[in-house]
Amino acid sequence: QVQLVESGGGLVQPGGSLRLSCAVSGAFFRSYVMGWYRQAPGTQRELVAQINTGGNTNYADSVKGRFTISRDNAKNTGYLQMNSLQPEDTAVYYCNINRNSYSYWGQGTQVTVSS
């Protein structure tokens, strides 16, 4: 079955950086659009960044210039480099892959930005 496993979350001070990873198994990763989403308590899950099969990316306005999404198809892994983190970036971050009607989610990784 398809599995997505996120890692790299944690506690960081404002202005710090984290790199999230999403390891995918059981799917032909390179054929899927990959996205990172986040959900803070009491809010809806929102799209943070997305990368398509051709490497084209798009970002939420709130993270443009600070976050970078990438993928390594040879390693079946996606990444989210997060710089200049702020308290409002605190959330559970989820990896997603989708293709046509197929969509798969990871279990999420907590990112907490606090001094």
Jmol script that loads the backbone (N, CA, C; Angstrom):
load data "model"
ATOM      1  N   GLN A   1       0.827  -1.184   0.000  1.00  0.00           N
ATOM      2  CA  GLN A   1       0.000   0.000   0.000  1.00  0.00           C
ATOM      3  C   GLN A   1       0.875   1.254   0.000  1.00  0.00           C
ATOM      4  N   VAL A   2       0.256   2.360  -0.335  1.00  0.00           N
ATOM      5  CA  VAL A   2       0.986   3.609  -0.399  1.00  0.00           C
ATOM      6  C   VAL A   2       1.211   4.151   1.014  1.00  0.00           C
ATOM      7  N   GLN A   3       2.434   4.543   1.285  1.00  0.00           N
ATOM      8  CA  GLN A   3       2.768   5.116   2.591  1.00  0.00           C
ATOM      9  C   GLN A   3       3.584   6.381   2.391  1.00  0.00           C
ATOM     10  N   LEU A   4       3.260   7.395   3.178  1.00  0.00           N
ATOM     11  CA  LEU A   4       4.014   8.629   3.215  1.00  0.00           C
ATOM     12  C   LEU A   4       4.437   8.855   4.659  1.00  0.00           C
ATOM     13  N   VAL A   5       5.722   9.071   4.863  1.00  0.00           N
ATOM     14  CA  VAL A   5       6.244   9.260   6.205  1.00  0.00           C
ATOM     15  C   VAL A   5       7.001  10.579   6.259  1.00  0.00           C
ATOM     16  N   GLU A   6       6.457  11.509   7.046  1.00  0.00           N
ATOM     17  CA  GLU A   6       7.121  12.804   7.223  1.00  0.00           C
ATOM     18  C   GLU A   6       8.121  12.743   8.374  1.00  0.00           C
ATOM     19  N   SER A   7       9.122  13.561   8.280  1.00  0.00           N
ATOM     20  CA  SER A   7      10.091  13.701   9.360  1.00  0.00           C
ATOM     21  C   SER A   7      10.693  15.094   9.286  1.00  0.00           C
ATOM     22  N   GLY A   8      11.387  15.484  10.367  1.00  0.00           N
ATOM     23  CA  GLY A   8      12.095  16.758  10.367  1.00  0.00           C
ATOM     24  C   GLY A   8      11.440  17.859  11.161  1.00  0.00           C
ATOM     25  N   GLY A   9      10.257  17.604  11.694  1.00  0.00           N
ATOM     26  CA  GLY A   9       9.609  18.628  12.503  1.00  0.00           C
ATOM     27  C   GLY A   9      10.292  18.776  13.858  1.00  0.00           C
ATOM     28  N   GLY A  10       9.838  19.781  14.599  1.00  0.00           N
ATOM     29  CA  GLY A  10      10.399  19.995  15.923  1.00  0.00           C
ATOM     30  C   GLY A  10      10.143  21.387  16.422  1.00  0.00           C
ATOM     31  N   LEU A  11      10.874  21.740  17.470  1.00  0.00           N
ATOM     32  CA  LEU A  11      10.770  23.058  18.082  1.00  0.00           C
ATOM     33  C   LEU A  11      11.922  23.923  17.596  1.00  0.00           C
ATOM     34  N   VAL A  12      11.614  25.123  17.140  1.00  0.00           N
ATOM     35  CA  VAL A  12      12.644  26.033  16.643  1.00  0.00           C
ATOM     36  C   VAL A  12      12.304  27.446  17.090  1.00  0.00           C
ATOM     37  N   GLN A  13      13.317  28.247  17.274  1.00  0.00           N
ATOM     38  CA  GLN A  13      13.095  29.632  17.662  1.00  0.00           C
ATOM     39  C   GLN A  13      12.707  30.467  16.449  1.00  0.00           C
ATOM     40  N   PRO A  14      12.019  31.577  16.675  1.00  0.00           N
ATOM     41  CA  PRO A  14      11.696  32.475  15.552  1.00  0.00           C
ATOM     42  C   PRO A  14      12.961  32.875  14.799  1.00  0.00           C
ATOM     43  N   GLY A  15      12.833  32.860  13.480  1.00  0.00           N
ATOM     44  CA  GLY A  15      13.977  33.146  12.634  1.00  0.00           C
ATOM     45  C   GLY A  15      14.783  31.923  12.252  1.00  0.00           C
ATOM     46  N   GLY A  16      14.476  30.804  12.860  1.00  0.00           N
ATOM     47  CA  GLY A  16      15.206  29.579  12.587  1.00  0.00           C
ATOM     48  C   GLY A  16      14.723  28.847  11.347  1.00  0.00           C
ATOM     49  N   SER A  17      15.328  27.688  11.112  1.00  0.00           N
ATOM     50  CA  SER A  17      15.028  26.901   9.923  1.00  0.00           C
ATOM     51  C   SER A  17      14.788  25.444  10.286  1.00  0.00           C
ATOM     52  N   LEU A  18      13.991  24.805   9.462  1.00  0.00           N
ATOM     53  CA  LEU A  18      13.780  23.358   9.535  1.00  0.00           C
ATOM     54  C   LEU A  18      13.653  22.832   8.113  1.00  0.00           C
ATOM     55  N   ARG A  19      13.981  21.566   7.954  1.00  0.00           N
ATOM     56  CA  ARG A  19      13.784  20.896   6.672  1.00  0.00           C
ATOM     57  C   ARG A  19      12.940  19.658   6.901  1.00  0.00           C
ATOM     58  N   LEU A  20      11.768  19.652   6.303  1.00  0.00           N
ATOM     59  CA  LEU A  20      10.886  18.498   6.388  1.00  0.00           C
ATOM     60  C   LEU A  20      11.149  17.561   5.223  1.00  0.00           C
ATOM     61  N   SER A  21      11.002  16.272   5.495  1.00  0.00           N
ATOM     62  CA  SER A  21      11.135  15.257   4.458  1.00  0.00           C
ATOM     63  C   SER A  21       9.869  14.418   4.405  1.00  0.00           C
ATOM     64  N   CYS A  22       9.576  13.912   3.235  1.00  0.00           N
ATOM     65  CA  CYS A  22       8.419  13.035   3.037  1.00  0.00           C
ATOM     66  C   CYS A  22       8.877  11.852   2.205  1.00  0.00           C
ATOM     67  N   ALA A  23       9.008  10.713   2.846  1.00  0.00           N
ATOM     68  CA  ALA A  23       9.435   9.493   2.153  1.00  0.00           C
ATOM     69  C   ALA A  23       8.204   8.726   1.688  1.00  0.00           C
ATOM     70  N   VAL A  24       8.164   8.434   0.401  1.00  0.00           N
ATOM     71  CA  VAL A  24       6.998   7.786  -0.217  1.00  0.00           C
ATOM     72  C   VAL A  24       7.354   6.373  -0.636  1.00  0.00           C
ATOM     73  N   SER A  25       6.487   5.432  -0.321  1.00  0.00           N
ATOM     74  CA  SER A  25       6.652   4.057  -0.775  1.00  0.00           C
ATOM     75  C   SER A  25       5.327   3.538  -1.306  1.00  0.00           C
ATOM     76  N   GLY A  26       5.412   2.546  -2.194  1.00  0.00           N
ATOM     77  CA  GLY A  26       4.210   1.930  -2.735  1.00  0.00           C
ATOM     78  C   GLY A  26       3.533   2.705  -3.838  1.00  0.00           C
ATOM     79  N   ALA A  27       4.169   3.751  -4.329  1.00  0.00           N
ATOM     80  CA  ALA A  27       3.604   4.560  -5.421  1.00  0.00           C
ATOM     81  C   ALA A  27       4.721   4.984  -6.362  1.00  0.00           C
ATOM     82  N   PHE A  28       4.333   5.190  -7.623  1.00  0.00           N
ATOM     83  CA  PHE A  28       5.289   5.686  -8.607  1.00  0.00           C
ATOM     84  C   PHE A  28       5.396   7.183  -8.406  1.00  0.00           C
ATOM     85  N   PHE A  29       6.250   7.553  -7.469  1.00  0.00           N
ATOM     86  CA  PHE A  29       6.309   8.908  -6.943  1.00  0.00           C
ATOM     87  C   PHE A  29       6.418   9.971  -8.031  1.00  0.00           C
ATOM     88  N   ARG A  30       7.226   9.732  -9.021  1.00  0.00           N
ATOM     89  CA  ARG A  30       7.491  10.764 -10.016  1.00  0.00           C
ATOM     90  C   ARG A  30       6.256  11.130 -10.826  1.00  0.00           C
ATOM     91  N   SER A  31       5.224  10.311 -10.773  1.00  0.00           N
ATOM     92  CA  SER A  31       4.010  10.583 -11.545  1.00  0.00           C
ATOM     93  C   SER A  31       2.962  11.359 -10.749  1.00  0.00           C
ATOM     94  N   TYR A  32       3.282  11.691  -9.512  1.00  0.00           N
ATOM     95  CA  TYR A  32       2.329  12.376  -8.641  1.00  0.00           C
ATOM     96  C   TYR A  32       2.727  13.825  -8.404  1.00  0.00           C
ATOM     97  N   VAL A  33       1.722  14.680  -8.308  1.00  0.00           N
ATOM     98  CA  VAL A  33       1.927  16.015  -7.766  1.00  0.00           C
ATOM     99  C   VAL A  33       2.115  15.868  -6.258  1.00  0.00           C
ATOM    100  N   MET A  34       3.068  16.593  -5.710  1.00  0.00           N
ATOM    101  CA  MET A  34       3.301  16.526  -4.282  1.00  0.00           C
ATOM    102  C   MET A  34       3.048  17.882  -3.643  1.00  0.00           C
ATOM    103  N   GLY A  35       2.429  17.846  -2.481  1.00  0.00           N
ATOM    104  CA  GLY A  35       2.165  19.095  -1.772  1.00  0.00           C
ATOM    105  C   GLY A  35       2.435  18.970  -0.292  1.00  0.00           C
ATOM    106  N   TRP A  36       2.723  20.095   0.309  1.00  0.00           N
ATOM    107  CA  TRP A  36       2.812  20.203   1.761  1.00  0.00           C
ATOM    108  C   TRP A  36       1.659  21.074   2.245  1.00  0.00           C
ATOM    109  N   TYR A  37       0.966  20.593   3.258  1.00  0.00           N
ATOM    110  CA  TYR A  37      -0.143  21.292   3.864  1.00  0.00           C
ATOM    111  C   TYR A  37       0.160  21.470   5.347  1.00  0.00           C
ATOM    112  N   ARG A  38      -0.566  22.373   5.978  1.00  0.00           N
ATOM    113  CA  ARG A  38      -0.422  22.523   7.417  1.00  0.00           C
ATOM    114  C   ARG A  38      -1.776  22.824   8.038  1.00  0.00           C
ATOM    115  N   GLN A  39      -1.854  22.471   9.305  1.00  0.00           N
ATOM    116  CA  GLN A  39      -3.086  22.711  10.048  1.00  0.00           C
ATOM    117  C   GLN A  39      -2.740  23.108  11.467  1.00  0.00           C
ATOM    118  N   ALA A  40      -3.129  24.314  11.828  1.00  0.00           N
ATOM    119  CA  ALA A  40      -2.960  24.796  13.193  1.00  0.00           C
ATOM    120  C   ALA A  40      -4.241  24.504  13.968  1.00  0.00           C
ATOM    121  N   PRO A  41      -4.155  24.438  15.290  1.00  0.00           N
ATOM    122  CA  PRO A  41      -5.357  24.142  16.091  1.00  0.00           C
ATOM    123  C   PRO A  41      -6.492  25.117  15.787  1.00  0.00           C
ATOM    124  N   GLY A  42      -7.675  24.564  15.562  1.00  0.00           N
ATOM    125  CA  GLY A  42      -8.842  25.396  15.335  1.00  0.00           C
ATOM    126  C   GLY A  42      -8.944  25.981  13.940  1.00  0.00           C
ATOM    127  N   THR A  43      -8.068  25.549  13.045  1.00  0.00           N
ATOM    128  CA  THR A  43      -8.110  26.077  11.673  1.00  0.00           C
ATOM    129  C   THR A  43      -8.244  24.936  10.683  1.00  0.00           C
ATOM    130  N   GLN A  44      -8.563  25.307   9.448  1.00  0.00           N
ATOM    131  CA  GLN A  44      -8.644  24.301   8.391  1.00  0.00           C
ATOM    132  C   GLN A  44      -7.247  24.015   7.839  1.00  0.00           C
ATOM    133  N   ARG A  45      -7.093  22.823   7.307  1.00  0.00           N
ATOM    134  CA  ARG A  45      -5.837  22.475   6.652  1.00  0.00           C
ATOM    135  C   ARG A  45      -5.665  23.360   5.411  1.00  0.00           C
ATOM    136  N   GLU A  46      -4.456  23.894   5.252  1.00  0.00           N
ATOM    137  CA  GLU A  46      -4.214  24.790   4.126  1.00  0.00           C
ATOM    138  C   GLU A  46      -2.999  24.330   3.333  1.00  0.00           C
ATOM    139  N   LEU A  47      -3.029  24.626   2.046  1.00  0.00           N
ATOM    140  CA  LEU A  47      -1.901  24.307   1.178  1.00  0.00           C
ATOM    141  C   LEU A  47      -0.768  25.289   1.437  1.00  0.00           C
ATOM    142  N   VAL A  48       0.419  24.751   1.651  1.00  0.00           N
ATOM    143  CA  VAL A  48       1.606  25.569   1.863  1.00  0.00           C
ATOM    144  C   VAL A  48       2.402  25.693   0.567  1.00  0.00           C
ATOM    145  N   ALA A  49       2.651  24.562  -0.069  1.00  0.00           N
ATOM    146  CA  ALA A  49       3.463  24.560  -1.291  1.00  0.00           C
ATOM    147  C   ALA A  49       3.161  23.298  -2.075  1.00  0.00           C
ATOM    148  N   GLN A  50       3.371  23.388  -3.378  1.00  0.00           N
ATOM    149  CA  GLN A  50       3.080  22.261  -4.253  1.00  0.00           C
ATOM    150  C   GLN A  50       4.116  22.212  -5.368  1.00  0.00           C
ATOM    151  N   ILE A  51       4.453  20.995  -5.789  1.00  0.00           N
ATOM    152  CA  ILE A  51       5.380  20.822  -6.901  1.00  0.00           C
ATOM    153  C   ILE A  51       4.811  19.753  -7.825  1.00  0.00           C
ATOM    154  N   ASN A  52       4.764  20.059  -9.121  1.00  0.00           N
ATOM    155  CA  ASN A  52       4.175  19.083 -10.025  1.00  0.00           C
ATOM    156  C   ASN A  52       5.243  18.156 -10.590  1.00  0.00           C
ATOM    157  N   THR A  53       4.827  17.298 -11.506  1.00  0.00           N
ATOM    158  CA  THR A  53       5.750  16.294 -12.020  1.00  0.00           C
ATOM    159  C   THR A  53       6.863  16.910 -12.859  1.00  0.00           C
ATOM    160  N   GLY A  54       6.640  18.104 -13.347  1.00  0.00           N
ATOM    161  CA  GLY A  54       7.658  18.785 -14.147  1.00  0.00           C
ATOM    162  C   GLY A  54       8.565  19.675 -13.328  1.00  0.00           C
ATOM    163  N   GLY A  55       8.325  19.719 -12.020  1.00  0.00           N
ATOM    164  CA  GLY A  55       9.156  20.542 -11.142  1.00  0.00           C
ATOM    165  C   GLY A  55       8.667  21.961 -10.942  1.00  0.00           C
ATOM    166  N   ASN A  56       7.505  22.275 -11.515  1.00  0.00           N
ATOM    167  CA  ASN A  56       6.949  23.609 -11.313  1.00  0.00           C
ATOM    168  C   ASN A  56       6.349  23.704  -9.919  1.00  0.00           C
ATOM    169  N   THR A  57       6.535  24.872  -9.297  1.00  0.00           N
ATOM    170  CA  THR A  57       6.123  25.036  -7.904  1.00  0.00           C
ATOM    171  C   THR A  57       5.153  26.190  -7.728  1.00  0.00           C
ATOM    172  N   ASN A  58       4.358  26.114  -6.672  1.00  0.00           N
ATOM    173  CA  ASN A  58       3.571  27.259  -6.254  1.00  0.00           C
ATOM    174  C   ASN A  58       3.494  27.256  -4.734  1.00  0.00           C
ATOM    175  N   TYR A  59       3.330  28.457  -4.183  1.00  0.00           N
ATOM    176  CA  TYR A  59       3.387  28.651  -2.747  1.00  0.00           C
ATOM    177  C   TYR A  59       2.236  29.503  -2.252  1.00  0.00           C
ATOM    178  N   ALA A  60       1.859  29.274  -1.005  1.00  0.00           N
ATOM    179  CA  ALA A  60       0.947  30.184  -0.345  1.00  0.00           C
ATOM    180  C   ALA A  60       1.654  31.528  -0.173  1.00  0.00           C
ATOM    181  N   ASP A  61       0.900  32.593  -0.252  1.00  0.00           N
ATOM    182  CA  ASP A  61       1.499  33.927  -0.142  1.00  0.00           C
ATOM    183  C   ASP A  61       2.256  34.089   1.181  1.00  0.00           C
ATOM    184  N   SER A  62       1.767  33.446   2.220  1.00  0.00           N
ATOM    185  CA  SER A  62       2.350  33.617   3.543  1.00  0.00           C
ATOM    186  C   SER A  62       3.748  33.015   3.672  1.00  0.00           C
ATOM    187  N   VAL A  63       4.132  32.145   2.740  1.00  0.00           N
ATOM    188  CA  VAL A  63       5.442  31.494   2.853  1.00  0.00           C
ATOM    189  C   VAL A  63       6.364  31.812   1.684  1.00  0.00           C
ATOM    190  N   LYS A  64       5.888  32.535   0.713  1.00  0.00           N
ATOM    191  CA  LYS A  64       6.721  32.870  -0.452  1.00  0.00           C
ATOM    192  C   LYS A  64       7.996  33.585  -0.017  1.00  0.00           C
ATOM    193  N   GLY A  65       9.103  33.134  -0.578  1.00  0.00           N
ATOM    194  CA  GLY A  65      10.393  33.731  -0.241  1.00  0.00           C
ATOM    195  C   GLY A  65      11.032  33.147   1.004  1.00  0.00           C
ATOM    196  N   ARG A  66      10.283  32.351   1.760  1.00  0.00           N
ATOM    197  CA  ARG A  66      10.838  31.740   2.984  1.00  0.00           C
ATOM    198  C   ARG A  66      10.928  30.218   2.872  1.00  0.00           C
ATOM    199  N   PHE A  67       9.952  29.613   2.205  1.00  0.00           N
ATOM    200  CA  PHE A  67       9.893  28.153   2.092  1.00  0.00           C
ATOM    201  C   PHE A  67      10.245  27.736   0.663  1.00  0.00           C
ATOM    202  N   THR A  68      10.854  26.566   0.548  1.00  0.00           N
ATOM    203  CA  THR A  68      11.182  26.001  -0.759  1.00  0.00           C
ATOM    204  C   THR A  68      10.797  24.535  -0.784  1.00  0.00           C
ATOM    205  N   ILE A  69       9.971  24.168  -1.749  1.00  0.00           N
ATOM    206  CA  ILE A  69       9.585  22.772  -1.928  1.00  0.00           C
ATOM    207  C   ILE A  69      10.460  22.158  -3.023  1.00  0.00           C
ATOM    208  N   SER A  70      10.815  20.895  -2.832  1.00  0.00           N
ATOM    209  CA  SER A  70      11.611  20.197  -3.838  1.00  0.00           C
ATOM    210  C   SER A  70      11.290  18.710  -3.776  1.00  0.00           C
ATOM    211  N   ARG A  71      11.781  17.994  -4.759  1.00  0.00           N
ATOM    212  CA  ARG A  71      11.557  16.549  -4.794  1.00  0.00           C
ATOM    213  C   ARG A  71      12.764  15.869  -5.403  1.00  0.00           C
ATOM    214  N   ASP A  72      13.030  14.666  -4.928  1.00  0.00           N
ATOM    215  CA  ASP A  72      14.079  13.815  -5.485  1.00  0.00           C
ATOM    216  C   ASP A  72      13.400  12.528  -5.905  1.00  0.00           C
ATOM    217  N   ASN A  73      13.073  12.429  -7.186  1.00  0.00           N
ATOM    218  CA  ASN A  73      12.325  11.262  -7.665  1.00  0.00           C
ATOM    219  C   ASN A  73      13.134   9.972  -7.528  1.00  0.00           C
ATOM    220  N   ALA A  74      14.435  10.070  -7.624  1.00  0.00           N
ATOM    221  CA  ALA A  74      15.271   8.873  -7.486  1.00  0.00           C
ATOM    222  C   ALA A  74      15.196   8.304  -6.074  1.00  0.00           C
ATOM    223  N   LYS A  75      14.937   9.180  -5.107  1.00  0.00           N
ATOM    224  CA  LYS A  75      14.859   8.735  -3.709  1.00  0.00           C
ATOM    225  C   LYS A  75      13.417   8.606  -3.225  1.00  0.00           C
ATOM    226  N   ASN A  76      12.456   8.874  -4.122  1.00  0.00           N
ATOM    227  CA  ASN A  76      11.037   8.828  -3.730  1.00  0.00           C
ATOM    228  C   ASN A  76      10.772   9.704  -2.507  1.00  0.00           C
ATOM    229  N   THR A  77      11.366  10.863  -2.501  1.00  0.00           N
ATOM    230  CA  THR A  77      11.288  11.732  -1.326  1.00  0.00           C
ATOM    231  C   THR A  77      11.042  13.172  -1.737  1.00  0.00           C
ATOM    232  N   GLY A  78      10.189  13.833  -0.970  1.00  0.00           N
ATOM    233  CA  GLY A  78       9.958  15.255  -1.146  1.00  0.00           C
ATOM    234  C   GLY A  78      10.429  16.016   0.072  1.00  0.00           C
ATOM    235  N   TYR A  79      10.669  17.314  -0.139  1.00  0.00           N
ATOM    236  CA  TYR A  79      11.234  18.124   0.935  1.00  0.00           C
ATOM    237  C   TYR A  79      10.514  19.469   1.020  1.00  0.00           C
ATOM    238  N   LEU A  80      10.586  20.045   2.214  1.00  0.00           N
ATOM    239  CA  LEU A  80      10.152  21.421   2.405  1.00  0.00           C
ATOM    240  C   LEU A  80      11.190  22.106   3.280  1.00  0.00           C
ATOM    241  N   GLN A  81      11.956  22.993   2.667  1.00  0.00           N
ATOM    242  CA  GLN A  81      12.931  23.789   3.404  1.00  0.00           C
ATOM    243  C   GLN A  81      12.223  25.035   3.911  1.00  0.00           C
ATOM    244  N   MET A  82      12.260  25.227   5.218  1.00  0.00           N
ATOM    245  CA  MET A  82      11.555  26.346   5.831  1.00  0.00           C
ATOM    246  C   MET A  82      12.564  27.249   6.531  1.00  0.00           C
ATOM    247  N   ASN A  83      12.661  28.468   6.064  1.00  0.00           N
ATOM    248  CA  ASN A  83      13.571  29.452   6.642  1.00  0.00           C
ATOM    249  C   ASN A  83      12.786  30.614   7.242  1.00  0.00           C
ATOM    250  N   SER A  84      13.455  31.371   8.074  1.00  0.00           N
ATOM    251  CA  SER A  84      12.829  32.554   8.703  1.00  0.00           C
ATOM    252  C   SER A  84      11.482  32.200   9.327  1.00  0.00           C
ATOM    253  N   LEU A  85      11.474  31.124  10.064  1.00  0.00           N
ATOM    254  CA  LEU A  85      10.217  30.650  10.654  1.00  0.00           C
ATOM    255  C   LEU A  85       9.698  31.638  11.693  1.00  0.00           C
ATOM    256  N   GLN A  86       8.382  31.746  11.726  1.00  0.00           N
ATOM    257  CA  GLN A  86       7.693  32.647  12.637  1.00  0.00           C
ATOM    258  C   GLN A  86       6.681  31.866  13.467  1.00  0.00           C
ATOM    259  N   PRO A  87       6.273  32.415  14.601  1.00  0.00           N
ATOM    260  CA  PRO A  87       5.295  31.693  15.432  1.00  0.00           C
ATOM    261  C   PRO A  87       4.029  31.299  14.674  1.00  0.00           C
ATOM    262  N   GLU A  88       3.623  32.107  13.714  1.00  0.00           N
ATOM    263  CA  GLU A  88       2.413  31.786  12.960  1.00  0.00           C
ATOM    264  C   GLU A  88       2.591  30.597  12.019  1.00  0.00           C
ATOM    265  N   ASP A  89       3.822  30.107  11.878  1.00  0.00           N
ATOM    266  CA  ASP A  89       4.069  28.898  11.097  1.00  0.00           C
ATOM    267  C   ASP A  89       3.852  27.635  11.923  1.00  0.00           C
ATOM    268  N   THR A  90       3.597  27.791  13.201  1.00  0.00           N
ATOM    269  CA  THR A  90       3.350  26.644  14.071  1.00  0.00           C
ATOM    270  C   THR A  90       2.115  25.882  13.609  1.00  0.00           C
ATOM    271  N   ALA A  91       2.279  24.591  13.387  1.00  0.00           N
ATOM    272  CA  ALA A  91       1.191  23.753  12.877  1.00  0.00           C
ATOM    273  C   ALA A  91       1.690  22.322  12.744  1.00  0.00           C
ATOM    274  N   VAL A  92       0.761  21.432  12.456  1.00  0.00           N
ATOM    275  CA  VAL A  92       1.133  20.095  12.004  1.00  0.00           C
ATOM    276  C   VAL A  92       1.241  20.165  10.476  1.00  0.00           C
ATOM    277  N   TYR A  93       2.348  19.706   9.952  1.00  0.00           N
ATOM    278  CA  TYR A  93       2.604  19.745   8.519  1.00  0.00           C
ATOM    279  C   TYR A  93       2.400  18.346   7.932  1.00  0.00           C
ATOM    280  N   TYR A  94       1.647  18.303   6.850  1.00  0.00           N
ATOM    281  CA  TYR A  94       1.307  17.045   6.203  1.00  0.00           C
ATOM    282  C   TYR A  94       1.826  17.031   4.765  1.00  0.00           C
ATOM    283  N   CYS A  95       2.301  15.872   4.365  1.00  0.00           N
ATOM    284  CA  CYS A  95       2.696  15.645   2.982  1.00  0.00           C
ATOM    285  C   CYS A  95       1.533  14.972   2.249  1.00  0.00           C
ATOM    286  N   ASN A  96       1.350  15.333   0.999  1.00  0.00           N
ATOM    287  CA  ASN A  96       0.291  14.746   0.170  1.00  0.00           C
ATOM    288  C   ASN A  96       0.818  14.494  -1.229  1.00  0.00           C
ATOM    289  N   ILE A  97       0.408  13.383  -1.805  1.00  0.00           N
ATOM    290  CA  ILE A  97       0.633  13.167  -3.234  1.00  0.00           C
ATOM    291  C   ILE A  97      -0.714  12.903  -3.891  1.00  0.00           C
ATOM    292  N   ASN A  98      -0.886  13.412  -5.091  1.00  0.00           N
ATOM    293  CA  ASN A  98      -2.154  13.175  -5.765  1.00  0.00           C
ATOM    294  C   ASN A  98      -1.956  13.068  -7.263  1.00  0.00           C
ATOM    295  N   ARG A  99      -2.805  12.272  -7.863  1.00  0.00           N
ATOM    296  CA  ARG A  99      -2.801  12.066  -9.314  1.00  0.00           C
ATOM    297  C   ARG A  99      -4.200  11.639  -9.702  1.00  0.00           C
ATOM    298  N   ASN A 100      -4.832  12.417 -10.557  1.00  0.00           N
ATOM    299  CA  ASN A 100      -6.232  12.166 -10.936  1.00  0.00           C
ATOM    300  C   ASN A 100      -7.072  12.080  -9.664  1.00  0.00           C
ATOM    301  N   SER A 101      -7.739  10.973  -9.434  1.00  0.00           N
ATOM    302  CA  SER A 101      -8.615  10.856  -8.271  1.00  0.00           C
ATOM    303  C   SER A 101      -7.921  10.219  -7.069  1.00  0.00           C
ATOM    304  N   TYR A 102      -6.651   9.949  -7.206  1.00  0.00           N
ATOM    305  CA  TYR A 102      -5.915   9.307  -6.130  1.00  0.00           C
ATOM    306  C   TYR A 102      -5.180  10.342  -5.299  1.00  0.00           C
ATOM    307  N   SER A 103      -5.359  10.256  -3.980  1.00  0.00           N
ATOM    308  CA  SER A 103      -4.732  11.205  -3.069  1.00  0.00           C
ATOM    309  C   SER A 103      -4.334  10.476  -1.797  1.00  0.00           C
ATOM    310  N   TYR A 104      -3.094  10.710  -1.381  1.00  0.00           N
ATOM    311  CA  TYR A 104      -2.576  10.025  -0.210  1.00  0.00           C
ATOM    312  C   TYR A 104      -1.925  11.028   0.726  1.00  0.00           C
ATOM    313  N   TRP A 105      -2.069  10.753   2.045  1.00  0.00           N
ATOM    314  CA  TRP A 105      -1.556  11.662   3.073  1.00  0.00           C
ATOM    315  C   TRP A 105      -0.605  10.947   4.018  1.00  0.00           C
ATOM    316  N   GLY A 106       0.340  11.716   4.529  1.00  0.00           N
ATOM    317  CA  GLY A 106       1.157  11.237   5.609  1.00  0.00           C
ATOM    318  C   GLY A 106       0.474  11.489   6.939  1.00  0.00           C
ATOM    319  N   GLN A 107       1.153  11.098   8.002  1.00  0.00           N
ATOM    320  CA  GLN A 107       0.566  11.198   9.334  1.00  0.00           C
ATOM    321  C   GLN A 107       0.784  12.563   9.959  1.00  0.00           C
ATOM    322  N   GLY A 108       1.665  13.349   9.385  1.00  0.00           N
ATOM    323  CA  GLY A 108       1.908  14.699   9.877  1.00  0.00           C
ATOM    324  C   GLY A 108       3.104  14.776  10.806  1.00  0.00           C
ATOM    325  N   THR A 109       3.720  15.953  10.824  1.00  0.00           N
ATOM    326  CA  THR A 109       4.832  16.210  11.726  1.00  0.00           C
ATOM    327  C   THR A 109       4.644  17.595  12.336  1.00  0.00           C
ATOM    328  N   GLN A 110       4.847  17.695  13.629  1.00  0.00           N
ATOM    329  CA  GLN A 110       4.600  18.946  14.338  1.00  0.00           C
ATOM    330  C   GLN A 110       5.772  19.899  14.166  1.00  0.00           C
ATOM    331  N   VAL A 111       5.452  21.130  13.828  1.00  0.00           N
ATOM    332  CA  VAL A 111       6.430  22.215  13.790  1.00  0.00           C
ATOM    333  C   VAL A 111       5.964  23.283  14.774  1.00  0.00           C
ATOM    334  N   THR A 112       6.818  23.602  15.723  1.00  0.00           N
ATOM    335  CA  THR A 112       6.503  24.615  16.724  1.00  0.00           C
ATOM    336  C   THR A 112       7.581  25.687  16.692  1.00  0.00           C
ATOM    337  N   VAL A 113       7.149  26.912  16.490  1.00  0.00           N
ATOM    338  CA  VAL A 113       8.083  28.042  16.451  1.00  0.00           C
ATOM    339  C   VAL A 113       7.814  28.904  17.678  1.00  0.00           C
ATOM    340  N   SER A 114       8.768  28.907  18.577  1.00  0.00           N
ATOM    341  CA  SER A 114       8.572  29.607  19.844  1.00  0.00           C
ATOM    342  C   SER A 114       9.915  29.920  20.476  1.00  0.00           C
ATOM    343  N   SER A 115       9.949  31.028  21.188  1.00  0.00           N
ATOM    344  CA  SER A 115      11.160  31.382  21.928  1.00  0.00           C
ATOM    345  C   SER A 115      11.081  30.880  23.367  1.00  0.00           C
TER     346      SER A 115
END
end "model"
wireframe off; spacefill off
backbone 0.3
color backbone group
